[in-house]
């Protein structure tokens, strides 16, 4: 393992828990990463307090996002739609040796936009069956849409992404590491913002920068 590389814990009991009830376990045992890098402070001076907790099992990778800041927006309820316009959290992940990466984007009610990409312009959308392999729970109800909630608001989104999404069908195929970056955005929220875990070098907000991805080692399975 690379020195100082973050390590994603192996927590198999997560597969026995509902996504709404794994908060304590993820809080105590998962890898927590801050999503607090403001790469464009001159254009967007505000970022909310945000973080993601990460763990994995034999069946998938678990993410639990938390964010607190000004306002909240949820106007998209269908998968495959432009959830980045709402209060949104994102994970861009890549398997070692893969020229392409996966983007997984979730608004505060759990609607998801995901694809397998070579770049911002070149992508293969996920199928309806693929979306079924992305389990989600959120603090806000999926059937409740709203344009803007004012004041200080917080939300969480808990996710399990099956290894099948990545084409990994057997536990022996799970790699010893993945690469990626995590984001918090809200293009049309009351305070538009674009924050990341790892820094991004770009003149304007652009999360589709695989050169900014960092290595994340997977703890050995017991």
Secondary structure, DSSP 8 states (H G I E B T S, - for coil): --TT-EEEEE-GGGGGS-GGG-HHHHHHHSEEEE--EETTTTT-----EEEEEEEE-SSEEEEEEEEEEEEEEE---STTS-GGGSSEEEEEEEETT-SSEEEEEEETT--EEEEEESSSS-EEE--HHHHHTEEEEESS-TT--EEEEEEEEEEEEEEEEEGGGGT--SGGG--SEEEEEEEEE-TTSTT--EEESS----SS-----GGG-EEEEE----
